Amino acid sequence: MKKVLLALLMSILALSAFGFDKQEEVLDGLRSGDYEDVRVLLEEWEKESPSDLDMMTGWFNYYLRRKAESKNVVGYMKNGQYGIYSQTIYDDKDLKTGISYLDKALKKNPYRMDIHFGKISSLLHAEKYSDASKAITDFLKVYGKNKTEWYWTNNAKFSENGWNAEEIVLGSMQDYCSMFDYYADRSSAKKALDGILKLFPKNVIFLNYLSYYYSSGKEYDKAIEVLLKAYKIDPNDYIIVGNLALNYENTQNYKEAEKLYTIMSQMDSEDARIYAAEGLERIKDQSNH
């Protein structure tokens, strides 16, 4: 189930393909780019069922996609490197209109997780980081008050389908953390991370993202402080160990870096051992033996 939900998430907000004729028709129209036909279908659907949440997500998809363009652009990527990368460009007015349908749907049922995720994902893909950060914190406030009774497309109830809401939330938040630009919009990334860690303070993955936030701003001491908390929680997580070693290396604390790279070199993961060997090679002339 997790893979299914994450697949839906990555496609922004997929319409259901579980047997509802109008949804099938709308989905087919969106896939083929027949936006005028989709508009007519949605108008008919809205006239028949003006309160249907999935009709509202249909309008969202229509407005999101009808003018979207994929372009190769030159600039700084989210990892801070400069180069050519692919970017989907959305029409700002259409994006705003589409989001308004999701907001209307969430007023009717704030526990439709797929609608929250569609809103967050679309804003992140459109690089509206401040709005995305707010959408994440808004969702987490609702989730913090209700961790069990959640719904998906067609109002499918999590509890009746055996779906684990927390597992889906954790996986989705990890995806969102990877989509922020930690160089261009640091404040939005930090607000989102603060909201996530308020609910999941001992999750080493989110602590690692927080450390990346600090290290991307060259605040290596703060990154080390966060990573030490994560290391105490899970000393066998080689990503945490490697990032802690690297941040010590960045502060020229080669003694601690060497110690951690050595620990990492003895871990089961081949990737960890390769990374550790590279780190030890870099600092061998700097370390005090």
N, C-alpha and C positions, 0 to 999 in steps of 0.2 A: 504493500500500500504506500509506503514511503516513496518508493521510486515513481509510482504513478503520480502522486501529488507533486513531487519535485519536477517531474516532466511537465505537468500543467503549469507550474510556477515559471519554468524557464521559457514557456511559450506565451508569457505575460498573463493571460487569463483565458484559457481554452474553454470554448463552449462544450457542453456535454455531448457525448455521442452515444448516449444510452437509450435511444429509442424515441425521443420526442421529436415529432416531425418538424416543427418550426425551428428548433435548434439545429437539426440536421440541415435544413434548407439554408439557414443563415450561415452555418459553418461552411457548407459547400460554396456558397456565394463569396464568402471572405477568402477562401482558398483560391478560387478562380479569379478573384478581383472584380467580380460583378457587383460593384458597390451600389449602383442604382437599383438593381433587383433586391439587394439586401435592405436598402432603405425602405422600399415598398413593403417587404415582408415584415420589417420591424414596425412600421406604421400600422399594419393590419393586426399584428400581435399586440401592440400597445392598446389599440382600440378594443380588442376582445378581452385583454387581461391587463388593465392599467397598473395593477399592483404586483405583477409578476417580477420577482427579483432577477430571474434569468433573462427576461426580456430587457431589463436595464443593463445587465452585463453585455447583452447583445449590442445595444446602442454604444456602450463603451468601446467594444471591439471595433465597431464600425468607424467611430470617430478616430480611434487610435491609429487604425491601419490605412484609411482611405488615402491619405496624403503622405504617408511615411516613405522615406527614401533611404536607401543604404548608400553611403558614400565613403570613399577612401580620403582620409584627412591627414595632414601633416601637423604634428605637434607633440606635446608631452602626454604620454600615456599614464595610466593610473599607477604604474610602478615607478614613475618618475623619469623613465627613459624617453628620449626624443626620437620620433620616427614616424612611419606611415602606419596607420591602423584603420580598421573599418568601424564606422559609426552610423547608427540609424538616426536619421533626423526626423523629428516629429513636428507637425504644425502646432504651434503654441496654442492657438485658439481652439483647434480641434481637441488637443490634449485636455485643455481646461473643460471643454464641454463634456468629453468622455468621463473625466473624473467626477463631474457633477452628477452623472448618473450613478456612479458607485457610491457617492456620498448619500444620495437619495435612498439607495438600496440599504445602506448601513443604518440609516435612521429607522428603517422598518425592521431590520434584524441585524443588530450589532454583532451577532455571533456567527455570521457567515464568514468563515475564515478565508475561503477562496476569494471573496471580494476584497477583504483587507489586503491579501497578498497581491491581487491584481493591481490594486492602487499603488502599493509600495514598489512593486516591480516596474510598473510603467514609469513612475517618477524617477527611479534609479536609471533605467535605460535611457530616459530623456535627459539625464544628468541634472535633474532638478533636486539637488542634494538636500537643500534646506527643507523643502516640502516632503521629501522622502523620509528624512529624519523625524519630522513631526508625525508622519503617518505611522512610522514604526513605534514611536512612543505612545501615540494614541491607541494603537492596537494592543500594546503591552499593558496599558492601564486596564483595558477591558479584560485581557487574558488574566491579569493578576487577580481580578475579582471573580473570574469564572474559568476554571481550568478543565472543566469536564464537558459541559453541554455546548458543543460546537457543531456547526453544520458546514456542508460543502455544497457543490453544485446540485441543483434540484432539491435543495433543502435536505440532502442526505445527512442523517444524524450520525455523528462519530460513535456515540455509545452503542447504537444499534448495529453498527458495522464492525465493531471491534477495532476501530482506529485509535491509535495512541496520539492524542493531541500534543502532548509535550514533545514527543519524538519529532513530529512534523514541525512544530514551532522551532525547536533547536536546529534542525536541518535547514530550515528556511532562513533563520537569522544568520547562520553561518554564510549562506549564499549572499545575503544582503551585505554583510560586513565586507565581503570580497569585492563588492560593486562600488563602494565609495571611493572617491578620489582623495586620498590622504594627503596629497600635495596641494591641490587647488582649493579644496573646501574643507579645511581641517575642523572648523567649529561644528559643522553638521555631522561629520563622522564621530566626533567626540560625544555629541549629544545622544546619538544613536547608541553608541557603546555604553554610555552611562546608564541609559534606560535598560539595555539588555542585561548588564551586569547587576543592576538592582534586583532583577528577578533570578539571575543565575550567577551569583557572586563567586562560586567555586568552580565554574566551568573553565578549564584551562584553555580551550579554544578561543573563547572570548577574551580571556586575559592575554593570550598571545596577540590577538588583534589590537588590544589596547597598547601592548608593548610596541607593536608596529607603528601605531599612531605616534607614540613618543619618539621612536627611533627615526621615523621619516621626517620629524622636525628636529633631528639631531639632539634630542633630549635623552641622551643615553643613560644617564643616572636614573631617570624616572622609569625608563624601559627596564632597567635592571631590577629596580624595586618591584615592579609588577611581575617580572619573570621569576623572581625569587619566591613570590607567593605561589605562582603556578608550579614551580619546581618542588616546593614543599608538599603540594597536593599530589603531584604525580612525578616523582623523580625518574621514572622510566620512559617518559615521553621525550623521544629524541629530538623532536622539533623544538620543544621548550629548552632542552639542554643545549642544542646547537645555537638557538637564538640568544640564549644567555651568554654563551661563550663568545659569540660574535659581538655582542654589546660590550662585554668586558674588553675585547680586542679593540673596539672603537674608542674606548676610554684609555687605551694603552696599559690596561691592567693585564699584562701578558701572563703573569703568574696564575691568576684565576682562570684566564682563558685557556691556558695550557691544561690546567687541572680538568676543566670541563670537556675539552676536546679529547683528552685521554679517556675519560669516562665514556664518552660517546664512541670512541674507537673500539670499545669492548662490547658494544651492544649487538643484538642479533641482526638488526637491519643492515643490509649491505649498503643501502643509501647513506645510512648514518655513519658507517665506517669510512666510506669514501669522502663524505663531507668533513669528517673529523681529520682524516689524513691531510686534506687540503688545508684545513685550518692550522694544523700543527706545522705544516711546511711553511706557511706564511709567517708564523711567529717564531720560528726556531732561532732566527738571528736576533730577535728582540728579547726573548725570554732570559731570565737569569737562572742559569742551571747551577 
